[in-house]
Amino acid sequence: MGDTPQTARLEIADQQEDLPFVGSTAGNSGVAVTSLLKDTGYVTVDPGFMNTASCSSDITFIDGDKGILRYRGYPIEQLAEHSSYLEVAYLLIHGHLPTAAEFDAFSSRISRHMLLQEDFRGLLAQMPRSAHPMAVLGAAIQTMTAFYPESIDPMNPAAVELAAGLLLAKMPTIISAIYRRASGYAMLYPKKGEGYIENFARMTFARPGEDPDLPPALIKAIDTLLILHADHEQNCSTSTVRIVGSAHANLYASIAAGVAALSGPLHGGANEAVLNMLAEIRDSGRDVKTFMKRVKNKEPGVRLMGFGHRVYKNYDPRAAIVKAHAHELLDALGVKDELLDIAMEVEGIALADDYFISRKLYPNVDFYTGIIYRAMGFPSSMFTPMFAFGRLPGWIAQWREMMADPQTKIARPRQIYVGPTARDYVPIEDR
Ligand code: SDX
């Protein structure tokens, strides 16, 4: 990109507008249009914000062409190999890797709060068993506003700190409870002294009267998947969290809105959609070629789910790590899954087909994750709640950054009005 110039000159008829640049430490710099409407009477138009930065951020960096993802400067590959979800949560929220003392204080405070009050469990137990887990999860997070009123003032740093800790503490217990409710099993309690991921796995997979089999490969796979989902700069759900928070809605309300955005099949709901797509191909007699033809013909409702990305125009680095873990975990659990073979076949065909190559469509984080969650025993409806579990620290970090940014204003985009111009009311008898 070369050195960023000082200003960009915009010429409109006989008017010239010099727009200042906003420089970056990596990736795209930006042209600030904050005075455009006032000075020229024009607004910018950018559906989907494909060319628009909503903020400056120092949390996560993505280079979509090179397939680079870094949290606070640390490459995702190193964090997935060496770190843990709770340590990455600390890094995203506080901006640095914790010392041993900082991590002990952070993780023990979270472990102390994993228990859900009986009334809260009772609410989850009243939800229909057939309810989609994302609907229950969004309701549960919003309900935290009612159960923890001492942590809802968004302008009180101590309250926000408490809310962030309560969210990280209750999320595993809530998600395991949602899964147990849907599966017809009694909700379990967190065990004092047990690890955070181990507690989640036991509360989720323990069967009545049995000690759960929780191989280290399962615990590592859960922890790694949560790390890979922890943040992804200004994606749809994170932008939603920021927009809701910009109205000074509390952290729970903002994150519940993020859960709603993430449930969409074009976003976090894609991991569930990928499994349904692979099962459809299996049930068609594994006729992958016909399916791929339907995708390329753009048949309504037919997309290669788990492929493509607004930012990555290369292989999503998270997908590569998930793919490696899928093989490792299935071997460790002794699980053979035909859908993994089909996924590999689909990937092989797509990566060699000009339709996908010319559109820079590569596997994204959602393409293989469902295979792993399925091998763990989750139904596909639980895949997106697991995505939300992973993304929680990123949402918290991005919300805090938005609230602390002096440039933050309530989010209120403009529009290009193309409707009827002024006209008078016509009484019904004259219509
Ligand atoms: C996530 O933003 C993030 O960071 C999100 C995320 C995160 O961590 O938060 O990474 C998580 O949401 C990953 C994406 C999960 N979604 C899916 O896997 C659903 C399938 N993918 C697509 O729907 C799509 O690729 C999007 C939504 C992800 C991105 O869409 P864009 O950037 O708006 O691209 P587009 O729809 O304008 O498509 C450009 C072209 C079109 O073809 P032409 O009109 O040029 O002929 O590519 C085609 C599209 O038809 N295309 C696809 C396709 N995705 C795009 N064709 C077939 N299958 C696909 N999946």
Residues whose N, C-alpha, C, O or C-beta is under 5 A from the ligand:
A	BS01	SDX	H232 N235 C236 P265 L266 H267 G268 A270 R303 L304 M305 G306 F307 G308 H309 R310 R359 N364 D366
